[in-house]
Amino acid sequence: MFFLDDLLIGLPAKGLVSIFEKIYDMAEAEVNDETKIKEELLRLQTLYEIDEISEEEYQKEEEMLLARL
């Protein structure tokens, strides 16, 4: 009886955990994708060059992006 209860309660929870782990892995891979980080650095540089952001903002954002590489 307890085995059946464990199966009925445990399997859906394990499935949800597995789904959340996959979502987390995919999100982490996207956040740390080197190509996207480089594109963001280029966008940031462009914003700085056309005076859309200050040098302080540029340096702060650049530092955070480079730390992710």
Secondary structure as UniProt FT lines:
FT   HELIX           2..31
FT   HELIX           34..49
FT   TURN            50..51
FT   HELIX           55..68
//
